[in-house]
């Protein structure tokens, strides 16, 4: 009789699935964007976007652990006006 081979047991938690950031087509009409969505517009990496938000270079509103970027202020920043 053939010996049954078992797959190795998984240890720890499964890694979360990372989805690529997607910028909605109607982003100009939304009140806020996530840091991940705003970084796409600014051409930054995710870490660079969070660091810029910590230095107040990107306007951010925080709701607990959620960081949101107000779209009107982001549009002014992109246009080169004072945010």
mmCIF file of the N, C-alpha and C atoms, coordinates in Angstrom:
data_MODEL
# 
_entry.id   MODEL 
# 
loop_
_atom_site.group_PDB 
_atom_site.id 
_atom_site.type_symbol 
_atom_site.label_atom_id 
_atom_site.label_alt_id 
_atom_site.label_comp_id 
_atom_site.label_asym_id 
_atom_site.label_entity_id 
_atom_site.label_seq_id 
_atom_site.pdbx_PDB_ins_code 
_atom_site.Cartn_x 
_atom_site.Cartn_y 
_atom_site.Cartn_z 
_atom_site.occupancy 
_atom_site.B_iso_or_equiv 
_atom_site.pdbx_formal_charge 
_atom_site.auth_seq_id 
_atom_site.auth_comp_id 
_atom_site.auth_asym_id 
_atom_site.auth_atom_id 
_atom_site.pdbx_PDB_model_num 
ATOM 1   N N  . UNK A 1 1  ? 0.832   -1.165 0.000   1.00 0.00 ? 1  UNK A N  1 
ATOM 2   C CA . UNK A 1 1  ? 0.000   0.000  0.000   1.00 0.00 ? 1  UNK A CA 1 
ATOM 3   C C  . UNK A 1 1  ? 0.886   1.240  0.000   1.00 0.00 ? 1  UNK A C  1 
ATOM 4   N N  . UNK A 1 2  ? 0.522   2.248  -0.792  1.00 0.00 ? 2  UNK A N  1 
ATOM 5   C CA . UNK A 1 2  ? 1.305   3.478  -0.914  1.00 0.00 ? 2  UNK A CA 1 
ATOM 6   C C  . UNK A 1 2  ? 1.125   4.335  0.321   1.00 0.00 ? 2  UNK A C  1 
ATOM 7   N N  . UNK A 1 3  ? 2.218   4.942  0.730   1.00 0.00 ? 3  UNK A N  1 
ATOM 8   C CA . UNK A 1 3  ? 2.180   5.820  1.888   1.00 0.00 ? 3  UNK A CA 1 
ATOM 9   C C  . UNK A 1 3  ? 1.588   7.165  1.491   1.00 0.00 ? 3  UNK A C  1 
ATOM 10  N N  . UNK A 1 4  ? 0.667   7.664  2.297   1.00 0.00 ? 4  UNK A N  1 
ATOM 11  C CA . UNK A 1 4  ? 0.010   8.936  2.013   1.00 0.00 ? 4  UNK A CA 1 
ATOM 12  C C  . UNK A 1 4  ? 0.913   10.096 2.438   1.00 0.00 ? 4  UNK A C  1 
ATOM 13  N N  . UNK A 1 5  ? 1.130   11.051 1.529   1.00 0.00 ? 5  UNK A N  1 
ATOM 14  C CA . UNK A 1 5  ? 1.966   12.207 1.811   1.00 0.00 ? 5  UNK A CA 1 
ATOM 15  C C  . UNK A 1 5  ? 1.061   13.398 2.093   1.00 0.00 ? 5  UNK A C  1 
ATOM 16  N N  . UNK A 1 6  ? 1.300   14.042 3.224   1.00 0.00 ? 6  UNK A N  1 
ATOM 17  C CA . UNK A 1 6  ? 0.498   15.199 3.605   1.00 0.00 ? 6  UNK A CA 1 
ATOM 18  C C  . UNK A 1 6  ? 1.258   16.478 3.292   1.00 0.00 ? 6  UNK A C  1 
ATOM 19  N N  . UNK A 1 7  ? 0.537   17.519 2.873   1.00 0.00 ? 7  UNK A N  1 
ATOM 20  C CA . UNK A 1 7  ? 1.216   18.817 2.666   1.00 0.00 ? 7  UNK A CA 1 
ATOM 21  C C  . UNK A 1 7  ? 1.643   19.380 4.018   1.00 0.00 ? 7  UNK A C  1 
ATOM 22  N N  . UNK A 1 8  ? 2.688   20.198 4.028   1.00 0.00 ? 8  UNK A N  1 
ATOM 23  C CA . UNK A 1 8  ? 3.136   20.777 5.304   1.00 0.00 ? 8  UNK A CA 1 
ATOM 24  C C  . UNK A 1 8  ? 2.049   21.657 5.910   1.00 0.00 ? 8  UNK A C  1 
ATOM 25  N N  . UNK A 1 9  ? 1.967   21.649 7.226   1.00 0.00 ? 9  UNK A N  1 
ATOM 26  C CA . UNK A 1 9  ? 0.964   22.447 7.930   1.00 0.00 ? 9  UNK A CA 1 
ATOM 27  C C  . UNK A 1 9  ? 1.334   23.923 7.840   1.00 0.00 ? 9  UNK A C  1 
ATOM 28  N N  . UNK A 1 10 ? 0.337   24.774 7.674   1.00 0.00 ? 10 UNK A N  1 
ATOM 29  C CA . UNK A 1 10 ? 0.570   26.223 7.638   1.00 0.00 ? 10 UNK A CA 1 
ATOM 30  C C  . UNK A 1 10 ? 0.673   26.740 9.058   1.00 0.00 ? 10 UNK A C  1 
ATOM 31  N N  . UNK A 1 11 ? 1.623   27.593 9.262   1.00 0.00 ? 11 UNK A N  1 
ATOM 32  C CA . UNK A 1 11 ? 1.792   28.195 10.575  1.00 0.00 ? 11 UNK A CA 1 
ATOM 33  C C  . UNK A 1 11 ? 1.459   29.674 10.476  1.00 0.00 ? 11 UNK A C  1 
ATOM 34  N N  . UNK A 1 12 ? 0.789   30.183 11.465  1.00 0.00 ? 12 UNK A N  1 
ATOM 35  C CA . UNK A 1 12 ? 0.459   31.602 11.490  1.00 0.00 ? 12 UNK A CA 1 
ATOM 36  C C  . UNK A 1 12 ? -0.750  31.925 10.625  1.00 0.00 ? 12 UNK A C  1 
ATOM 37  N N  . UNK A 1 13 ? -0.983  33.205 10.478  1.00 0.00 ? 13 UNK A N  1 
ATOM 38  C CA . UNK A 1 13 ? -2.133  33.672 9.704   1.00 0.00 ? 13 UNK A CA 1 
ATOM 39  C C  . UNK A 1 13 ? -1.799  33.721 8.224   1.00 0.00 ? 13 UNK A C  1 
ATOM 40  N N  . UNK A 1 14 ? -2.827  33.601 7.425   1.00 0.00 ? 14 UNK A N  1 
ATOM 41  C CA . UNK A 1 14 ? -2.653  33.740 5.980   1.00 0.00 ? 14 UNK A CA 1 
ATOM 42  C C  . UNK A 1 14 ? -2.388  35.210 5.651   1.00 0.00 ? 14 UNK A C  1 
ATOM 43  N N  . UNK A 1 15 ? -1.570  35.459 4.653   1.00 0.00 ? 15 UNK A N  1 
ATOM 44  C CA . UNK A 1 15 ? -1.270  36.825 4.253   1.00 0.00 ? 15 UNK A CA 1 
ATOM 45  C C  . UNK A 1 15 ? -2.482  37.441 3.564   1.00 0.00 ? 15 UNK A C  1 
ATOM 46  N N  . UNK A 1 16 ? -2.765  38.722 3.845   1.00 0.00 ? 16 UNK A N  1 
ATOM 47  C CA . UNK A 1 16 ? -3.898  39.361 3.164   1.00 0.00 ? 16 UNK A CA 1 
ATOM 48  C C  . UNK A 1 16 ? -3.588  39.556 1.678   1.00 0.00 ? 16 UNK A C  1 
ATOM 49  N N  . UNK A 1 17 ? -4.629  39.498 0.886   1.00 0.00 ? 17 UNK A N  1 
ATOM 50  C CA . UNK A 1 17 ? -4.486  39.680 -0.554  1.00 0.00 ? 17 UNK A CA 1 
ATOM 51  C C  . UNK A 1 17 ? -4.447  41.173 -0.834  1.00 0.00 ? 17 UNK A C  1 
ATOM 52  N N  . UNK A 1 18 ? -3.403  41.631 -1.510  1.00 0.00 ? 18 UNK A N  1 
ATOM 53  C CA . UNK A 1 18 ? -3.268  43.048 -1.869  1.00 0.00 ? 18 UNK A CA 1 
ATOM 54  C C  . UNK A 1 18 ? -3.896  43.279 -3.227  1.00 0.00 ? 18 UNK A C  1 
ATOM 55  N N  . UNK A 1 19 ? -4.814  44.223 -3.272  1.00 0.00 ? 19 UNK A N  1 
ATOM 56  C CA . UNK A 1 19 ? -5.427  44.586 -4.539  1.00 0.00 ? 19 UNK A CA 1 
ATOM 57  C C  . UNK A 1 19 ? -4.763  45.851 -5.053  1.00 0.00 ? 19 UNK A C  1 
ATOM 58  N N  . UNK A 1 20 ? -4.575  45.952 -6.353  1.00 0.00 ? 20 UNK A N  1 
ATOM 59  C CA . UNK A 1 20 ? -3.977  47.188 -6.872  1.00 0.00 ? 20 UNK A CA 1 
ATOM 60  C C  . UNK A 1 20 ? -4.917  48.376 -6.672  1.00 0.00 ? 20 UNK A C  1 
ATOM 61  N N  . UNK A 1 21 ? -4.336  49.531 -6.435  1.00 0.00 ? 21 UNK A N  1 
ATOM 62  C CA . UNK A 1 21 ? -5.132  50.735 -6.238  1.00 0.00 ? 21 UNK A CA 1 
ATOM 63  C C  . UNK A 1 21 ? -5.789  51.136 -7.551  1.00 0.00 ? 21 UNK A C  1 
ATOM 64  N N  . UNK A 1 22 ? -7.048  51.500 -7.454  1.00 0.00 ? 22 UNK A N  1 
ATOM 65  C CA . UNK A 1 22 ? -7.808  51.917 -8.633  1.00 0.00 ? 22 UNK A CA 1 
ATOM 66  C C  . UNK A 1 22 ? -8.399  53.286 -8.339  1.00 0.00 ? 22 UNK A C  1 
ATOM 67  N N  . UNK A 1 23 ? -8.185  54.199 -9.246  1.00 0.00 ? 23 UNK A N  1 
ATOM 68  C CA . UNK A 1 23 ? -8.741  55.542 -9.116  1.00 0.00 ? 23 UNK A CA 1 
ATOM 69  C C  . UNK A 1 23 ? -10.080 55.577 -9.845  1.00 0.00 ? 23 UNK A C  1 
ATOM 70  N N  . UNK A 1 24 ? -11.177 55.868 -9.137  1.00 0.00 ? 24 UNK A N  1 
ATOM 71  C CA . UNK A 1 24 ? -12.475 55.919 -9.823  1.00 0.00 ? 24 UNK A CA 1 
ATOM 72  C C  . UNK A 1 24 ? -12.505 57.030 -10.867 1.00 0.00 ? 24 UNK A C  1 
ATOM 73  N N  . UNK A 1 25 ? -13.240 56.801 -11.931 1.00 0.00 ? 25 UNK A N  1 
ATOM 74  C CA . UNK A 1 25 ? -13.310 57.803 -12.997 1.00 0.00 ? 25 UNK A CA 1 
ATOM 75  C C  . UNK A 1 25 ? -13.983 59.088 -12.539 1.00 0.00 ? 25 UNK A C  1 
ATOM 76  N N  . UNK A 1 26 ? -14.862 58.999 -11.560 1.00 0.00 ? 26 UNK A N  1 
ATOM 77  C CA . UNK A 1 26 ? -15.572 60.179 -11.062 1.00 0.00 ? 26 UNK A CA 1 
ATOM 78  C C  . UNK A 1 26 ? -14.900 60.754 -9.810  1.00 0.00 ? 26 UNK A C  1 
ATOM 79  N N  . UNK A 1 27 ? -13.581 60.635 -9.695  1.00 0.00 ? 27 UNK A N  1 
ATOM 80  C CA . UNK A 1 27 ? -12.889 61.058 -8.477  1.00 0.00 ? 27 UNK A CA 1 
ATOM 81  C C  . UNK A 1 27 ? -13.066 62.544 -8.203  1.00 0.00 ? 27 UNK A C  1 
ATOM 82  N N  . UNK A 1 28 ? -13.262 63.352 -9.243  1.00 0.00 ? 28 UNK A N  1 
ATOM 83  C CA . UNK A 1 28 ? -13.424 64.796 -9.041  1.00 0.00 ? 28 UNK A CA 1 
ATOM 84  C C  . UNK A 1 28 ? -14.730 65.134 -8.312  1.00 0.00 ? 28 UNK A C  1 
ATOM 85  N N  . UNK A 1 29 ? -15.695 64.240 -8.383  1.00 0.00 ? 29 UNK A N  1 
ATOM 86  C CA . UNK A 1 29 ? -17.001 64.472 -7.758  1.00 0.00 ? 29 UNK A CA 1 
ATOM 87  C C  . UNK A 1 29 ? -17.080 63.913 -6.344  1.00 0.00 ? 29 UNK A C  1 
ATOM 88  N N  . UNK A 1 30 ? -16.105 63.128 -5.924  1.00 0.00 ? 30 UNK A N  1 
ATOM 89  C CA . UNK A 1 30 ? -16.123 62.522 -4.593  1.00 0.00 ? 30 UNK A CA 1 
ATOM 90  C C  . UNK A 1 30 ? -15.640 63.526 -3.548  1.00 0.00 ? 30 UNK A C  1 
ATOM 91  N N  . UNK A 1 31 ? -16.115 63.406 -2.317  1.00 0.00 ? 31 UNK A N  1 
ATOM 92  C CA . UNK A 1 31 ? -15.652 64.332 -1.277  1.00 0.00 ? 31 UNK A CA 1 
ATOM 93  C C  . UNK A 1 31 ? -14.222 64.036 -0.819  1.00 0.00 ? 31 UNK A C  1 
ATOM 94  N N  . UNK A 1 32 ? -13.854 62.746 -0.766  1.00 0.00 ? 32 UNK A N  1 
ATOM 95  C CA . UNK A 1 32 ? -12.512 62.379 -0.322  1.00 0.00 ? 32 UNK A CA 1 
ATOM 96  C C  . UNK A 1 32 ? -12.001 61.185 -1.110  1.00 0.00 ? 32 UNK A C  1 
ATOM 97  N N  . UNK A 1 33 ? -10.675 61.005 -1.052  1.00 0.00 ? 33 UNK A N  1 
ATOM 98  C CA . UNK A 1 33 ? -10.018 59.831 -1.620  1.00 0.00 ? 33 UNK A CA 1 
ATOM 99  C C  . UNK A 1 33 ? -9.175  59.184 -0.535  1.00 0.00 ? 33 UNK A C  1 
ATOM 100 N N  . UNK A 1 34 ? -8.828  57.929 -0.724  1.00 0.00 ? 34 UNK A N  1 
ATOM 101 C CA . UNK A 1 34 ? -7.891  57.292 0.187   1.00 0.00 ? 34 UNK A CA 1 
ATOM 102 C C  . UNK A 1 34 ? -6.488  57.785 -0.143  1.00 0.00 ? 34 UNK A C  1 
ATOM 103 N N  . UNK A 1 35 ? -5.580  57.561 0.772   1.00 0.00 ? 35 UNK A N  1 
ATOM 104 C CA . UNK A 1 35 ? -4.179  57.920 0.517   1.00 0.00 ? 35 UNK A CA 1 
ATOM 105 C C  . UNK A 1 35 ? -3.681  57.156 -0.710  1.00 0.00 ? 35 UNK A C  1 
ATOM 106 N N  . UNK A 1 36 ? -4.080  55.911 -0.831  1.00 0.00 ? 36 UNK A N  1 
ATOM 107 C CA . UNK A 1 36 ? -3.640  55.085 -1.956  1.00 0.00 ? 36 UNK A CA 1 
ATOM 108 C C  . UNK A 1 36 ? -4.138  55.646 -3.285  1.00 0.00 ? 36 UNK A C  1 
ATOM 109 N N  . UNK A 1 37 ? -5.370  56.127 -3.328  1.00 0.00 ? 37 UNK A N  1 
ATOM 110 C CA . UNK A 1 37 ? -5.905  56.720 -4.554  1.00 0.00 ? 37 UNK A CA 1 
ATOM 111 C C  . UNK A 1 37 ? -5.234  58.057 -4.851  1.00 0.00 ? 37 UNK A C  1 
ATOM 112 N N  . UNK A 1 38 ? -5.009  58.866 -3.818  1.00 0.00 ? 38 UNK A N  1 
ATOM 113 C CA . UNK A 1 38 ? -4.379  60.176 -4.012  1.00 0.00 ? 38 UNK A CA 1 
ATOM 114 C C  . UNK A 1 38 ? -2.944  60.026 -4.501  1.00 0.00 ? 38 UNK A C  1 
ATOM 115 N N  . UNK A 1 39 ? -2.263  59.004 -4.038  1.00 0.00 ? 39 UNK A N  1 
ATOM 116 C CA . UNK A 1 39 ? -0.873  58.826 -4.451  1.00 0.00 ? 39 UNK A CA 1 
ATOM 117 C C  . UNK A 1 39 ? -0.772  58.503 -5.930  1.00 0.00 ? 39 UNK A C  1 
ATOM 118 N N  . UNK A 1 40 ? -1.800  57.876 -6.497  1.00 0.00 ? 40 UNK A N  1 
ATOM 119 C CA . UNK A 1 40 ? -1.806  57.609 -7.936  1.00 0.00 ? 40 UNK A CA 1 
ATOM 120 C C  . UNK A 1 40 ? -1.829  58.912 -8.722  1.00 0.00 ? 40 UNK A C  1 
ATOM 121 N N  . UNK A 1 41 ? -2.617  59.866 -8.261  1.00 0.00 ? 41 UNK A N  1 
ATOM 122 C CA . UNK A 1 41 ? -2.686  61.168 -8.926  1.00 0.00 ? 41 UNK A CA 1 
ATOM 123 C C  . UNK A 1 41 ? -1.376  61.936 -8.804  1.00 0.00 ? 41 UNK A C  1 
ATOM 124 N N  . UNK A 1 42 ? -0.705  61.775 -7.672  1.00 0.00 ? 42 UNK A N  1 
ATOM 125 C CA . UNK A 1 42 ? 0.511   62.530 -7.412  1.00 0.00 ? 42 UNK A CA 1 
ATOM 126 C C  . UNK A 1 42 ? 1.770   61.817 -7.903  1.00 0.00 ? 42 UNK A C  1 
ATOM 127 N N  . UNK A 1 43 ? 1.635   60.560 -8.290  1.00 0.00 ? 43 UNK A N  1 
ATOM 128 C CA . UNK A 1 43 ? 2.791   59.809 -8.773  1.00 0.00 ? 43 UNK A CA 1 
ATOM 129 C C  . UNK A 1 43 ? 3.757   59.419 -7.674  1.00 0.00 ? 43 UNK A C  1 
ATOM 130 N N  . UNK A 1 44 ? 3.243   59.125 -6.485  1.00 0.00 ? 44 UNK A N  1 
ATOM 131 C CA . UNK A 1 44 ? 4.075   58.765 -5.343  1.00 0.00 ? 44 UNK A CA 1 
ATOM 132 C C  . UNK A 1 44 ? 3.904   57.292 -4.990  1.00 0.00 ? 44 UNK A C  1 
ATOM 133 N N  . UNK A 1 45 ? 4.880   56.767 -4.271  1.00 0.00 ? 45 UNK A N  1 
ATOM 134 C CA . UNK A 1 45 ? 4.705   55.437 -3.707  1.00 0.00 ? 45 UNK A CA 1 
ATOM 135 C C  . UNK A 1 45 ? 3.798   55.566 -2.485  1.00 0.00 ? 45 UNK A C  1 
ATOM 136 N N  . UNK A 1 46 ? 3.289   54.460 -2.004  1.00 0.00 ? 46 UNK A N  1 
ATOM 137 C CA . UNK A 1 46 ? 2.392   54.506 -0.858  1.00 0.00 ? 46 UNK A CA 1 
ATOM 138 C C  . UNK A 1 46 ? 3.119   55.027 0.376   1.00 0.00 ? 46 UNK A C  1 
ATOM 139 N N  . UNK A 1 47 ? 4.343   54.571 0.605   1.00 0.00 ? 47 UNK A N  1 
ATOM 140 C CA . UNK A 1 47 ? 5.107   55.050 1.758   1.00 0.00 ? 47 UNK A CA 1 
ATOM 141 C C  . UNK A 1 47 ? 5.396   56.542 1.648   1.00 0.00 ? 47 UNK A C  1 
ATOM 142 N N  . UNK A 1 48 ? 5.757   57.001 0.464   1.00 0.00 ? 48 UNK A N  1 
ATOM 143 C CA . UNK A 1 48 ? 6.039   58.423 0.277   1.00 0.00 ? 48 UNK A CA 1 
ATOM 144 C C  . UNK A 1 48 ? 4.785   59.258 0.505   1.00 0.00 ? 48 UNK A C  1 
ATOM 145 N N  . UNK A 1 49 ? 3.627   58.748 0.104   1.00 0.00 ? 49 UNK A N  1 
ATOM 146 C CA . UNK A 1 49 ? 2.373   59.481 0.312   1.00 0.00 ? 49 UNK A CA 1 
ATOM 147 C C  . UNK A 1 49 ? 2.054   59.609 1.799   1.00 0.00 ? 49 UNK A C  1 
ATOM 148 N N  . UNK A 1 50 ? 2.234   58.531 2.551   1.00 0.00 ? 50 UNK A N  1 
ATOM 149 C CA . UNK A 1 50 ? 1.986   58.602 3.993   1.00 0.00 ? 50 UNK A CA 1 
ATOM 150 C C  . UNK A 1 50 ? 2.979   59.549 4.672   1.00 0.00 ? 50 UNK A C  1 
ATOM 151 N N  . UNK A 1 51 ? 4.231   59.500 4.258   1.00 0.00 ? 51 UNK A N  1 
ATOM 152 C CA . UNK A 1 51 ? 5.223   60.405 4.839   1.00 0.00 ? 51 UNK A CA 1 
ATOM 153 C C  . UNK A 1 51 ? 4.898   61.860 4.510   1.00 0.00 ? 51 UNK A C  1 
ATOM 154 N N  . UNK A 1 52 ? 4.471   62.140 3.285   1.00 0.00 ? 52 UNK A N  1 
ATOM 155 C CA . UNK A 1 52 ? 4.091   63.504 2.906   1.00 0.00 ? 52 UNK A CA 1 
ATOM 156 C C  . UNK A 1 52 ? 2.869   63.958 3.699   1.00 0.00 ? 52 UNK A C  1 
ATOM 157 N N  . UNK A 1 53 ? 1.939   63.053 3.960   1.00 0.00 ? 53 UNK A N  1 
ATOM 158 C CA . UNK A 1 53 ? 0.757   63.401 4.750   1.00 0.00 ? 53 UNK A CA 1 
ATOM 159 C C  . UNK A 1 53 ? 1.158   63.706 6.193   1.00 0.00 ? 53 UNK A C  1 
ATOM 160 N N  . UNK A 1 54 ? 2.119   62.958 6.723   1.00 0.00 ? 54 UNK A N  1 
ATOM 161 C CA . UNK A 1 54 ? 2.579   63.222 8.088   1.00 0.00 ? 54 UNK A CA 1 
ATOM 162 C C  . UNK A 1 54 ? 3.264   64.577 8.187   1.00 0.00 ? 54 UNK A C  1 
ATOM 163 N N  . UNK A 1 55 ? 3.927   65.000 7.105   1.00 0.00 ? 55 UNK A N  1 
ATOM 164 C CA . UNK A 1 55 ? 4.611   66.304 7.085   1.00 0.00 ? 55 UNK A CA 1 
ATOM 165 C C  . UNK A 1 55 ? 3.670   67.433 6.648   1.00 0.00 ? 55 UNK A C  1 
ATOM 166 N N  . UNK A 1 56 ? 2.385   67.149 6.495   1.00 0.00 ? 56 UNK A N  1 
ATOM 167 C CA . UNK A 1 56 ? 1.364   68.117 6.069   1.00 0.00 ? 56 UNK A CA 1 
ATOM 168 C C  . UNK A 1 56 ? 1.615   68.660 4.677   1.00 0.00 ? 56 UNK A C  1 
ATOM 169 N N  . UNK A 1 57 ? 2.280   67.897 3.830   1.00 0.00 ? 57 UNK A N  1 
ATOM 170 C CA . UNK A 1 57 ? 2.468   68.290 2.436   1.00 0.00 ? 57 UNK A CA 1 
ATOM 171 C C  . UNK A 1 57 ? 1.276   67.869 1.585   1.00 0.00 ? 57 UNK A C  1 
ATOM 172 N N  . UNK A 1 58 ? 0.540   66.879 2.044   1.00 0.00 ? 58 UNK A N  1 
ATOM 173 C CA . UNK A 1 58 ? -0.713  66.446 1.416   1.00 0.00 ? 58 UNK A CA 1 
ATOM 174 C C  . UNK A 1 58 ? -1.804  66.694 2.448   1.00 0.00 ? 58 UNK A C  1 
ATOM 175 N N  . UNK A 1 59 ? -2.896  67.356 2.075   1.00 0.00 ? 59 UNK A N  1 
ATOM 176 C CA . UNK A 1 59 ? -3.971  67.597 3.044   1.00 0.00 ? 59 UNK A CA 1 
ATOM 177 C C  . UNK A 1 59 ? -4.659  66.282 3.410   1.00 0.00 ? 59 UNK A C  1 
ATOM 178 N N  . UNK A 1 60 ? -4.824  66.053 4.700   1.00 0.00 ? 60 UNK A N  1 
ATOM 179 C CA . UNK A 1 60 ? -5.399  64.794 5.174   1.00 0.00 ? 60 UNK A CA 1 
ATOM 180 C C  . UNK A 1 60 ? -6.393  65.068 6.292   1.00 0.00 ? 60 UNK A C  1 
ATOM 181 N N  . UNK A 1 61 ? -7.482  64.308 6.278   1.00 0.00 ? 61 UNK A N  1 
ATOM 182 C CA . UNK A 1 61 ? -8.439  64.290 7.377   1.00 0.00 ? 61 UNK A CA 1 
ATOM 183 C C  . UNK A 1 61 ? -8.395  62.883 7.948   1.00 0.00 ? 61 UNK A C  1 
ATOM 184 N N  . UNK A 1 62 ? -8.239  62.780 9.265   1.00 0.00 ? 62 UNK A N  1 
ATOM 185 C CA . UNK A 1 62 ? -8.148  61.460 9.884   1.00 0.00 ? 62 UNK A CA 1 
ATOM 186 C C  . UNK A 1 62 ? -9.412  61.149 10.647  1.00 0.00 ? 62 UNK A C  1 
ATOM 187 N N  . UNK A 1 63 ? -9.890  59.924 10.463  1.00 0.00 ? 63 UNK A N  1 
ATOM 188 C CA . UNK A 1 63 ? -11.027 59.383 11.203  1.00 0.00 ? 63 UNK A CA 1 
ATOM 189 C C  . UNK A 1 63 ? -10.531 58.109 11.874  1.00 0.00 ? 63 UNK A C  1 
ATOM 190 N N  . UNK A 1 64 ? -9.994  58.242 13.074  1.00 0.00 ? 64 UNK A N  1 
ATOM 191 C CA . UNK A 1 64 ? -9.383  57.084 13.733  1.00 0.00 ? 64 UNK A CA 1 
ATOM 192 C C  . UNK A 1 64 ? -8.163  56.651 12.942  1.00 0.00 ? 64 UNK A C  1 
ATOM 193 N N  . UNK A 1 65 ? -8.176  55.410 12.446  1.00 0.00 ? 65 UNK A N  1 
ATOM 194 C CA . UNK A 1 65 ? -7.059  54.906 11.650  1.00 0.00 ? 65 UNK A CA 1 
ATOM 195 C C  . UNK A 1 65 ? -7.230  55.172 10.161  1.00 0.00 ? 65 UNK A C  1 
ATOM 196 N N  . UNK A 1 66 ? -8.363  55.722 9.753   1.00 0.00 ? 66 UNK A N  1 
ATOM 197 C CA . UNK A 1 66 ? -8.607  55.995 8.340   1.00 0.00 ? 66 UNK A CA 1 
ATOM 198 C C  . UNK A 1 66 ? -8.068  57.371 7.977   1.00 0.00 ? 66 UNK A C  1 
ATOM 199 N N  . UNK A 1 67 ? -7.305  57.414 6.914   1.00 0.00 ? 67 UNK A N  1 
ATOM 200 C CA . UNK A 1 67 ? -6.754  58.672 6.401   1.00 0.00 ? 67 UNK A CA 1 
ATOM 201 C C  . UNK A 1 67 ? -7.454  58.972 5.088   1.00 0.00 ? 67 UNK A C  1 
ATOM 202 N N  . UNK A 1 68 ? -8.056  60.157 4.986   1.00 0.00 ? 68 UNK A N  1 
ATOM 203 C CA . UNK A 1 68 ? -8.738  60.549 3.759   1.00 0.00 ? 68 UNK A CA 1 
ATOM 204 C C  . UNK A 1 68 ? -8.202  61.889 3.286   1.00 0.00 ? 68 UNK A C  1 
ATOM 205 N N  . UNK A 1 69 ? -8.124  62.040 1.961   1.00 0.00 ? 69 UNK A N  1 
ATOM 206 C CA . UNK A 1 69 ? -7.618  63.264 1.346   1.00 0.00 ? 69 UNK A CA 1 
ATOM 207 C C  . UNK A 1 69 ? -8.803  64.001 0.733   1.00 0.00 ? 69 UNK A C  1 
ATOM 208 N N  . UNK A 1 70 ? -9.106  65.221 1.191   1.00 0.00 ? 70 UNK A N  1 
ATOM 209 C CA . UNK A 1 70 ? -10.213 65.989 0.610   1.00 0.00 ? 70 UNK A CA 1 
ATOM 210 C C  . UNK A 1 70 ? -9.912  66.339 -0.851  1.00 0.00 ? 70 UNK A C  1 
ATOM 211 N N  . UNK A 1 71 ? -10.844 66.026 -1.736  1.00 0.00 ? 71 UNK A N  1 
ATOM 212 C CA . UNK A 1 71 ? -10.634 66.221 -3.174  1.00 0.00 ? 71 UNK A CA 1 
ATOM 213 C C  . UNK A 1 71 ? -10.469 67.693 -3.548  1.00 0.00 ? 71 UNK A C  1 
ATOM 214 N N  . UNK A 1 72 ? -11.260 68.631 -3.015  1.00 0.00 ? 72 UNK A N  1 
ATOM 215 C CA . UNK A 1 72 ? -11.052 70.040 -3.414  1.00 0.00 ? 72 UNK A CA 1 
ATOM 216 C C  . UNK A 1 72 ? -9.643  70.543 -3.090  1.00 0.00 ? 72 UNK A C  1 
ATOM 217 N N  . UNK A 1 73 ? -9.131  70.182 -1.925  1.00 0.00 ? 73 UNK A N  1 
ATOM 218 C CA . UNK A 1 73 ? -7.782  70.610 -1.552  1.00 0.00 ? 73 UNK A CA 1 
ATOM 219 C C  . UNK A 1 73 ? -6.733  69.892 -2.397  1.00 0.00 ? 73 UNK A C  1 
ATOM 220 N N  . UNK A 1 74 ? -6.977  68.632 -2.729  1.00 0.00 ? 74 UNK A N  1 
ATOM 221 C CA . UNK A 1 74 ? -6.040  67.895 -3.572  1.00 0.00 ? 74 UNK A CA 1 
ATOM 222 C C  . UNK A 1 74 ? -5.986  68.485 -4.973  1.00 0.00 ? 74 UNK A C  1 
ATOM 223 N N  . UNK A 1 75 ? -7.154  68.906 -5.507  1.00 0.00 ? 75 UNK A N  1 
ATOM 224 C CA . UNK A 1 75 ? -7.169  69.528 -6.836  1.00 0.00 ? 75 UNK A CA 1 
ATOM 225 C C  . UNK A 1 75 ? -6.379  70.836 -6.834  1.00 0.00 ? 75 UNK A C  1 
ATOM 226 N N  . UNK A 1 76 ? -6.509  71.625 -5.751  1.00 0.00 ? 76 UNK A N  1 
ATOM 227 C CA . UNK A 1 76 ? -5.731  72.860 -5.646  1.00 0.00 ? 76 UNK A CA 1 
ATOM 228 C C  . UNK A 1 76 ? -4.237  72.557 -5.570  1.00 0.00 ? 76 UNK A C  1 
ATOM 229 N N  . UNK A 1 77 ? -3.879  71.507 -4.851  1.00 0.00 ? 77 UNK A N  1 
ATOM 230 C CA . UNK A 1 77 ? -2.476  71.115 -4.752  1.00 0.00 ? 77 UNK A CA 1 
ATOM 231 C C  . UNK A 1 77 ? -1.916  70.706 -6.114  1.00 0.00 ? 77 UNK A C  1 
ATOM 232 N N  . UNK A 1 78 ? -2.701  69.962 -6.876  1.00 0.00 ? 78 UNK A N  1 
ATOM 233 C CA . UNK A 1 78 ? -2.269  69.508 -8.198  1.00 0.00 ? 78 UNK A CA 1 
ATOM 234 C C  . UNK A 1 78 ? -2.148  70.706 -9.149  1.00 0.00 ? 78 UNK A C  1 
ATOM 235 N N  . UNK A 1 79 ? -3.068  71.664 -9.026  1.00 0.00 ? 79 UNK A N  1 
ATOM 236 C CA . UNK A 1 79 ? -3.033  72.848 -9.893  1.00 0.00 ? 79 UNK A CA 1 
ATOM 237 C C  . UNK A 1 79 ? -1.942  73.842 -9.503  1.00 0.00 ? 79 UNK A C  1 
ATOM 238 N N  . UNK A 1 80 ? -1.284  73.612 -8.363  1.00 0.00 ? 80 UNK A N  1 
ATOM 239 C CA . UNK A 1 80 ? -0.196  74.481 -7.963  1.00 0.00 ? 80 UNK A CA 1 
ATOM 240 C C  . UNK A 1 80 ? -0.614  75.639 -7.085  1.00 0.00 ? 80 UNK A C  1 
ATOM 241 N N  . UNK A 1 81 ? -1.862  75.663 -6.681  1.00 0.00 ? 81 UNK A N  1 
ATOM 242 C CA . UNK A 1 81 ? -2.327  76.712 -5.791  1.00 0.00 ? 81 UNK A CA 1 
ATOM 243 C C  . UNK A 1 81 ? -2.029  76.325 -4.351  1.00 0.00 ? 81 UNK A C  1 
ATOM 244 N N  . UNK A 1 82 ? -2.144  77.267 -3.442  1.00 0.00 ? 82 UNK A N  1 
ATOM 245 C CA . UNK A 1 82 ? -1.959  76.968 -2.020  1.00 0.00 ? 82 UNK A CA 1 
ATOM 246 C C  . UNK A 1 82 ? -3.116  76.122 -1.532  1.00 0.00 ? 82 UNK A C  1 
ATOM 247 N N  . UNK A 1 83 ? -2.799  75.009 -0.877  1.00 0.00 ? 83 UNK A N  1 
ATOM 248 C CA . UNK A 1 83 ? -3.840  74.110 -0.367  1.00 0.00 ? 83 UNK A CA 1 
ATOM 249 C C  . UNK A 1 83 ? -4.345  74.585 0.904   1.00 0.00 ? 83 UNK A C  1 
# 
